[in-house]
Amino acid sequence: MKKIAVLGSTGSIGTQTLEIVRNNPDLQAVALAAGSNVDKMEEQIREFHPLAVCMWSEEAAADLRARVSDTNVRILSGMEGLLEIAVFPQSQVLVTAIVGMIGIRPTIAAIEAGKDIALANKETLVTAGHIIMPLAEKHNVAVLPVDSEHSAIFQSLNGEAGGRSIEKILLTASGGPFRGRSRQQLEHIQPEDALKHPNWTMGRKVTIDSSTLVNKGLEVMEAKWLFGVELEQIQVVIHPQSIVHSAVQFVDGAIIAQLGVPDMKLPIQYALFYPDRRPMGGKRADLFELGQLTFEKPDTDTFQGLALAYQAARMGGSMPTVYNAANEMAVKLFLERRLSFPGITECIGEAMARHRIIEVPAVEEILETEKLTYEYILKKEHIC
């Protein structure tokens, strides 16, 4: 029996993780954490019978305690509760499906406690990769990617020794719902337009990030840390069909790719059972039905979020934190209709331009940089 803890259990990745638990009797979810969705958490407690649960706010935790008083589950709250879930003694693997830099401290705590990490929280490596990866190596902990693209790279590399044989990582992107449009055509985009992803069903924030290509920029930075490659070795490729989830080109010219239908349960399950593969239901990719697969260069003039990501990664230090934090706040404002769609990447660029880099930021400096960036964006004159 493999026992797991899940941070972000009521979100998109978290609920799909629990669907895999439901379909695999030798998996057990012993600890769960979520933000404020008490209804969903109550359902999960009654189905999966975790030993401990954390809600971010004490108010939500109090509500949940009253609802599940007929059970033996421990209800925790806040960062203290998240940390307790992260190091939960009975778990072997921590699934970090929580959104935002709130995941950094629990991930560090889990690594120090010897837990393997099934990583779905991009921000952890984007902002603190220089802390996380050396720490995982020190404690002999596996960091197993859950993002479909990074899982595809991981699968393509399986059996290869280190990164010396890698010539190039080919990181694929669907291009989002606005592929092929000009900057002028993006001026009047509304949240409901950006939330219609052509291929994937995801949470609201990551869906908006996919429409701006910021999500791909974050994945570029994450890939650099996960696979120990230089930034120049990561090439983004637009692949509208989302069948090739990413590929690796080796020094001998060979390219190995992972293909499949767009389904996040596959990379989640692979991370949970690695190195084994388990049967999984669902649709299969039919190459005859597909007919052809197409590939394009990304339009970084129109979708400047990707170009800014490479810039932030090259500058390093605390700059990726500014990129990430500015985007988080800008997306929030866009979803509230207080900022235009092009305003998202404008905010990122402006925040980066004013930031003085901290070369090797500690966790406290990362979180302080996030706070200051949030404050800067909220003070901008172009916010409605």
C-alpha positions, 0 to 999 in steps of 0.5 A: 500500500502506497500512502500519499498526502495531497496539497490542493486536493479540491482543485483540478490536479487534486481531484484527478489525483484522488480519482487515481486513488479511487481506481487503485486499491493499493493507493491510500490518501492519508492526508489532504489540504485545500483552500476554502472549498469545504463542500468538496473537502467534506465529500473527500473525507467521507469517501477517502477517510484521510487521517488529517485534513487542512483548510487554509483559513481557520473559518473554513476549518471550523466549518469543516470540523462541525460538518465531520464531527461524526468522523475521527479526522483531524482538522488543521488550518493555516501554514502550520497545518499545511506543514503538518500535512506535508510531513505527515508520518504515514505518507510516502509521497507528497502531491503538491497540487496547491497553487502559488508560492504558498507551496514552497515551505511545505515542499521544503519540509516534506523533502527534509522529512524524506518524502518523495515529491509529485510536483504539480506546483510550478512556482516552487521550482520557478522561484526556489529551484536553487533551494529545492533541487540541491535539498532533494539531492541531499536527502535522496528524495525524488522530485517527480514531475506531474505537469504533462510536458515535464512528465513527457520529458521525464519519460523520454529521458527514462534510463538515460544517465544525467543531462549530458546526453541531452542536446535540446528539450522540445517543450510543446505548447498548444498555443492556447485559444488565441493562436494566430491572432495579432496583438491588436486582436487581443485588445478586447479579449474577455475572461470568458474567452480566455477560459476556453482552452482548445484541448485541456480542462484545467483550473482558471489561473493556469487556463489564463496562463496558457492563453498568454503563453506565460504558463509555457514560460513558467514551464521553461524555468521549471524544466531548467531546474528539473532536468539540469539543462541550460536555458538555451537547450529548451526550445518551445514548440507550438503543437496545436493538437496536444498529442506530443506532450514534449520531446528530447533531442539527444546529442546523437540527433535522436528525438524521443517523444511521449505521445497521448491524448490530453489527459492529466491523469496519465502523468499523475499516475506515472508519478505516483507509481514510477517506475511502474506503469499501470493500466488506465482507462480512457481514450487512446491516441489514434494516429490514423484518426489524427492524420497529421501532427503540426508544429510551429514557432511561437509568436513571441511578439504577440505573446510577450509573456514567453519572451519575458520568461526567458529574460527573467530566467537569464537574469536569475536570482529573484527575477523569476519570483517577480515574473511569477508574482506579477503574473499572479496578481495581473491574472487575478485582476483580469479575471475581475475585469479590472485589467485588459488581457494585454495588460497581464504581460504589460504588468509583468514587464513593468514589474521586472523593469523596476526590480533590483535582483537578489542574486541568491534569495532565501525563502524569506526574501522570495516571499518578501519579493512576492509581497512587494510585487503584488503591492506594486501591481495593485498601485498601477494607474492602468488598473481599473 
